Amino acid sequence: MPTLIRPRLKTKRQSPYGGLFVVDAREKGMVGSGGTFEMLLDRVRDYRHANAIPTGLGFEDELEEEVCGRYPDACLETDPRVPPREGSLTGEDVIHGTEICISRWSKNTPPPSQEEANRRALICANCAWQRTLQVGCGGRCGQFLSWLAEQAVAGLIHPGKTPYDDRLHSCGVCHCYNSIAVWVPLEMQWSVLNEKQKNQFKLAAETQGCWKVVL
């Protein structure tokens, strides 16, 4: 595994883009939210104490590293694999990304199970690299929704639902519409990515538990 550049927060007393740090990494004993890193630190400490999880000397550094993986714009240094933060995506961005995502999906290839789709959707819903469609995108949004309807009629989009669909937007790496991507076989999605995107997803797997990686 390559050595990552050590990220550091620009400040621990100001709010990030969006106004709130949110961390939900139960496997690391880090759950909490706060308007500043210092507030987040207190909430995560409270979570650990409530769940009898030890807080060692390196805890603050570990949390800072976790936060920088989720909020790279709040840090002075970031791994070059971190995708740039885009405030939103246009309809064309998402159409292009989703079209590539399903381009090799044969109707004869079964989609993932409901359980697997739910697992993927929960990860995407909590991912800091999600991007929303551009506010006020006008005809672009209509174009995107019309395109989705056409693909559904053609049988290229699985009509399944997950409990997290209302929290799903689009991926900041491949620009796929996540409520569709969670139903597409992983190997097919991986096969259409370029090397830069693959490296970005590998970092997302390390920092945010991303499921979209074929080892």
Sine and cosine of phi, psi and omega as CSV:
sin_phi,cos_phi,sin_psi,cos_psi,sin_omega,cos_omega
0.00,0.00,0.74,-0.67,-0.01,-1.00
-0.92,0.38,0.49,-0.87,0.04,-1.00
-0.96,0.28,0.78,-0.63,-0.02,-1.00
-1.00,0.08,0.54,-0.84,0.15,-0.99
-0.92,0.38,0.74,-0.67,-0.04,-1.00
-0.96,0.29,0.92,-0.40,-0.01,-1.00
-0.99,0.11,0.54,-0.84,0.06,-1.00
-0.72,-0.69,0.66,-0.76,0.05,-1.00
-0.91,0.42,0.61,-0.79,0.07,-1.00
-0.90,0.44,-0.62,0.78,0.05,-1.00
-0.41,-0.91,0.51,-0.86,0.02,-1.00
-0.98,-0.22,0.14,0.99,-0.08,-1.00
-0.86,-0.51,0.17,0.99,0.03,-1.00
-0.83,-0.56,0.37,-0.93,-0.02,-1.00
-0.99,0.16,0.48,-0.87,0.05,-1.00
-0.99,0.15,0.06,-1.00,0.13,-0.99
-0.85,0.53,0.80,-0.60,-0.05,-1.00
0.99,-0.16,-0.25,0.97,0.15,-0.99
1.00,0.01,-0.06,1.00,-0.10,-1.00
-0.44,-0.90,0.74,-0.67,0.19,-0.98
-1.00,0.08,0.77,-0.63,0.05,-1.00
-0.77,-0.64,0.82,-0.57,0.03,-1.00
-0.80,-0.60,0.80,-0.60,0.06,-1.00
-0.74,-0.67,0.99,0.17,-0.01,-1.00
-0.80,-0.60,0.96,0.27,-0.08,-1.00
-0.87,0.50,-0.56,0.83,-0.01,-1.00
-0.91,0.42,-0.32,0.95,0.04,-1.00
-0.96,-0.26,0.05,1.00,-0.04,-1.00
0.94,0.33,0.53,0.85,-0.03,-1.00
-0.80,-0.61,0.98,-0.21,0.03,-1.00
-0.66,-0.75,0.80,-0.60,0.03,-1.00
0.28,-0.96,0.07,-1.00,0.03,-1.00
-0.52,-0.85,0.37,-0.93,0.01,-1.00
-0.12,-0.99,0.50,-0.87,0.01,-1.00
-0.94,0.33,-0.36,0.93,0.10,-0.99
-0.73,-0.68,0.23,-0.97,0.04,-1.00
-0.89,0.46,-0.62,0.78,-0.01,-1.00
-0.89,0.46,-0.63,0.77,0.05,-1.00
-0.92,0.39,-0.67,0.74,0.04,-1.00
-0.87,0.49,-0.69,0.72,0.00,-1.00
-0.84,0.55,-0.70,0.72,0.03,-1.00
-0.89,0.46,-0.67,0.75,-0.03,-1.00
-0.93,0.38,-0.63,0.78,0.00,-1.00
-0.94,0.34,-0.60,0.80,0.09,-1.00
-0.87,0.49,-0.70,0.72,0.03,-1.00
-0.85,0.52,-0.67,0.74,0.00,-1.00
-0.88,0.47,-0.69,0.72,-0.01,-1.00
-0.91,0.42,-0.69,0.73,0.01,-1.00
-0.89,0.46,-0.67,0.74,-0.02,-1.00
-0.91,0.41,-0.42,0.91,-0.04,-1.00
-0.94,-0.35,0.28,0.96,0.06,-1.00
0.82,0.57,0.66,0.75,0.05,-1.00
-0.97,-0.23,0.84,-0.55,-0.03,-1.00
-0.87,0.49,0.53,-0.85,0.07,-1.00
-0.88,-0.47,0.98,-0.20,-0.07,-1.00
-0.99,0.14,-0.06,-1.00,-0.04,-1.00
-0.91,0.42,-0.52,0.85,-0.04,-1.00
-1.00,-0.02,0.19,0.98,-0.10,-0.99
-0.86,0.51,-0.72,0.70,-0.05,-1.00
-0.89,0.46,-0.65,0.76,0.03,-1.00
-0.90,0.43,-0.63,0.77,0.02,-1.00
-0.90,0.44,-0.68,0.73,0.01,-1.00
-0.92,0.39,-0.65,0.76,0.03,-1.00
-0.87,0.49,-0.66,0.75,0.03,-1.00
-0.90,0.43,-0.65,0.76,0.03,-1.00
-0.89,0.46,-0.69,0.72,0.00,-1.00
-0.90,0.44,-0.66,0.75,-0.02,-1.00
-0.92,0.39,-0.51,0.86,0.08,-1.00
-0.91,0.41,-0.50,0.87,-0.02,-1.00
-1.00,-0.05,-0.47,0.88,-0.05,-1.00
-0.76,-0.65,0.92,0.38,-0.09,-1.00
-0.87,0.49,-0.49,0.87,-0.01,-1.00
-0.93,0.36,-0.29,0.96,0.00,-1.00
-1.00,0.06,0.01,1.00,-0.11,-0.99
-0.91,-0.42,0.40,-0.92,0.01,-1.00
-0.98,0.20,-0.53,0.85,-0.01,-1.00
-0.78,-0.63,0.61,-0.79,0.08,-1.00
-0.65,-0.76,0.45,-0.89,0.11,-0.99
-0.89,0.46,0.66,-0.75,-0.01,-1.00
-0.88,0.47,-0.22,0.97,0.03,-1.00
-0.99,0.14,-0.16,0.99,0.01,-1.00
-0.95,0.32,0.82,-0.57,0.00,-1.00
-0.93,0.36,0.50,-0.87,0.03,-1.00
-0.90,0.45,0.57,-0.82,0.03,-1.00
-0.97,0.23,0.88,-0.47,0.09,-1.00
-0.97,-0.24,0.77,-0.64,-0.02,-1.00
-0.86,0.51,-0.59,0.81,0.00,-1.00
-0.30,-0.95,0.20,-0.98,0.04,-1.00
-0.90,-0.44,0.47,-0.88,0.07,-1.00
-1.00,0.06,0.23,-0.97,0.06,-1.00
-0.84,0.54,-0.63,0.77,0.00,-1.00
-0.90,0.44,-0.64,0.77,0.04,-1.00
-0.83,0.55,-0.75,0.66,-0.11,-0.99
-0.96,0.28,-0.61,0.80,0.07,-1.00
-0.86,0.51,-0.74,0.67,-0.04,-1.00
-0.88,0.47,-0.73,0.68,-0.03,-1.00
-0.90,0.44,-0.70,0.71,-0.04,-1.00
-0.94,0.34,-0.59,0.81,0.02,-1.00
-0.89,0.46,-0.67,0.74,0.06,-1.00
-0.90,0.43,-0.65,0.76,-0.03,-1.00
-0.84,0.55,-0.66,0.76,-0.08,-1.00
-0.98,-0.20,0.09,1.00,-0.14,-0.99
-0.88,0.48,-0.48,0.88,-0.01,-1.00
-0.96,-0.29,0.26,0.97,-0.03,-1.00
-1.00,0.10,0.94,-0.34,0.06,-1.00
-0.99,0.17,0.58,-0.81,0.05,-1.00
-0.88,0.47,-0.35,0.94,-0.03,-1.00
-1.00,0.06,-0.06,1.00,0.01,-1.00
-1.00,-0.08,0.87,-0.49,-0.04,-1.00
-0.93,0.37,0.56,-0.83,0.06,-1.00
-0.97,0.24,0.17,-0.98,0.07,-1.00
-0.87,0.49,0.29,-0.96,0.04,-1.00
-0.93,0.37,0.28,-0.96,0.06,-1.00
-0.86,0.51,-0.66,0.75,0.01,-1.00
-0.88,0.48,-0.69,0.73,0.00,-1.00
-0.93,0.37,-0.65,0.76,0.03,-1.00
-0.88,0.47,-0.64,0.77,0.04,-1.00
-0.89,0.45,-0.67,0.74,0.01,-1.00
-0.88,0.48,-0.73,0.69,0.00,-1.00
-0.89,0.46,-0.70,0.72,-0.06,-1.00
-0.89,0.46,-0.63,0.78,0.01,-1.00
-0.90,0.44,-0.65,0.76,0.04,-1.00
-0.89,0.46,-0.73,0.69,0.00,-1.00
-0.90,0.44,-0.64,0.77,-0.03,-1.00
-0.88,0.47,-0.51,0.86,-0.02,-1.00
-0.99,-0.11,0.05,1.00,-0.11,-0.99
-0.99,0.16,0.74,-0.68,0.01,-1.00
-0.96,0.27,-0.17,0.99,-0.03,-1.00
-1.00,-0.10,0.12,0.99,0.11,-0.99
-0.93,0.38,0.48,-0.88,0.05,-1.00
-0.75,-0.66,0.62,-0.79,0.04,-1.00
-1.00,-0.01,0.30,-0.95,0.13,-0.99
-0.94,0.35,0.56,-0.83,-0.04,-1.00
-0.83,0.55,0.79,-0.62,0.03,-1.00
-0.91,0.42,0.70,-0.71,0.00,-1.00
0.94,0.34,0.55,0.84,-0.09,-1.00
-0.98,0.19,-0.03,1.00,0.14,-0.99
0.83,0.56,-0.84,-0.55,-0.06,-1.00
-0.88,0.47,-0.45,0.89,0.01,-1.00
-0.89,0.46,-0.66,0.75,0.02,-1.00
-0.91,0.42,-0.67,0.75,0.04,-1.00
-0.89,0.46,-0.63,0.77,0.04,-1.00
-0.88,0.48,-0.69,0.72,-0.01,-1.00
-0.90,0.44,-0.73,0.68,-0.03,-1.00
-0.90,0.43,-0.61,0.79,0.05,-1.00
-0.90,0.43,-0.65,0.76,0.01,-1.00
-0.90,0.44,-0.67,0.74,0.03,-1.00
-0.86,0.51,-0.68,0.74,0.00,-1.00
-0.89,0.46,-0.66,0.75,0.01,-1.00
-0.89,0.46,-0.68,0.74,-0.01,-1.00
-0.92,0.39,-0.59,0.81,0.02,-1.00
-0.91,0.41,-0.68,0.73,0.03,-1.00
-0.88,0.47,-0.60,0.80,-0.01,-1.00
-0.97,0.26,-0.12,0.99,0.02,-1.00
0.99,0.17,0.26,0.97,-0.03,-1.00
-1.00,-0.05,-0.13,0.99,0.04,-1.00
-0.85,-0.52,0.81,-0.58,0.01,-1.00
-0.94,0.35,0.75,-0.66,-0.07,-1.00
-0.99,0.14,0.15,0.99,-0.06,-1.00
-0.91,0.42,0.31,-0.95,0.01,-1.00
-0.81,-0.58,0.40,-0.92,0.11,-0.99
-0.79,-0.61,0.28,-0.96,0.01,-1.00
-0.93,0.37,-0.11,0.99,-0.11,-0.99
-0.92,-0.39,0.18,0.98,-0.10,-1.00
-0.85,0.53,-0.54,0.84,-0.03,-1.00
-0.95,0.31,-0.15,0.99,0.03,-1.00
-0.95,-0.32,0.06,1.00,-0.05,-1.00
-1.00,-0.10,0.69,-0.72,0.06,-1.00
-0.81,-0.58,-0.81,-0.58,-0.01,-1.00
-0.83,-0.55,0.45,-0.90,-0.06,-1.00
-0.98,0.21,0.72,-0.69,0.01,-1.00
-0.96,0.28,-0.22,0.97,0.00,-1.00
-1.00,-0.05,-0.85,0.52,-0.08,-1.00
-0.98,-0.19,-0.17,0.99,0.01,-1.00
0.94,0.35,0.23,0.97,0.08,-1.00
-0.91,0.42,0.50,-0.87,0.13,-0.99
-0.98,0.21,0.91,-0.42,-0.21,-0.98
-0.90,0.43,-0.51,0.86,0.01,-1.00
-0.93,0.38,-0.30,0.96,0.10,-1.00
-1.00,-0.08,-0.70,0.71,-0.09,-1.00
-0.84,0.53,-0.56,0.83,-0.05,-1.00
-0.91,0.41,-0.28,0.96,0.00,-1.00
-0.99,-0.16,-0.08,1.00,-0.05,-1.00
-1.00,-0.04,0.73,-0.69,0.04,-1.00
-0.78,0.63,0.73,-0.69,-0.11,-0.99
-0.86,0.51,-0.70,0.72,-0.05,-1.00
-0.86,0.50,-0.57,0.82,0.01,-1.00
-0.94,0.35,-0.62,0.78,0.03,-1.00
-0.92,0.38,-0.69,0.73,-0.03,-1.00
-0.89,0.45,-0.58,0.82,-0.11,-0.99
-0.93,0.38,-0.33,0.94,-0.04,-1.00
-0.98,-0.20,0.03,1.00,0.00,-1.00
-0.99,0.13,0.52,-0.86,0.15,-0.99
-1.00,0.07,0.11,-0.99,-0.09,-1.00
-0.90,0.43,-0.59,0.81,0.02,-1.00
-0.89,0.46,-0.70,0.71,0.01,-1.00
-0.91,0.42,-0.64,0.77,0.02,-1.00
-0.88,0.48,-0.68,0.74,0.02,-1.00
-0.91,0.40,-0.60,0.80,0.04,-1.00
-0.91,0.42,-0.67,0.74,0.02,-1.00
-0.92,0.39,-0.55,0.83,0.05,-1.00
-0.90,0.44,-0.65,0.76,0.06,-1.00
-0.92,0.40,-0.64,0.77,0.03,-1.00
-0.88,0.47,-0.59,0.81,0.05,-1.00
-0.91,0.41,-0.62,0.78,-0.01,-1.00
-0.94,0.35,-0.65,0.76,-0.15,-0.99
-0.99,-0.14,-0.42,0.91,-0.11,-0.99
-0.72,-0.70,0.15,0.99,0.05,-1.00
0.95,0.32,0.42,0.91,-0.03,-1.00
-0.83,0.56,0.65,-0.76,-0.04,-1.00
-1.00,0.00,-0.18,0.98,-0.19,-0.98
-1.00,0.01,0.85,0.53,-0.01,-1.00
-0.67,-0.75,0.75,-0.66,0.12,-0.99
-0.95,-0.30,0.88,-0.48,-0.06,-1.00
-0.99,0.12,0.00,0.00,0.00,0.00
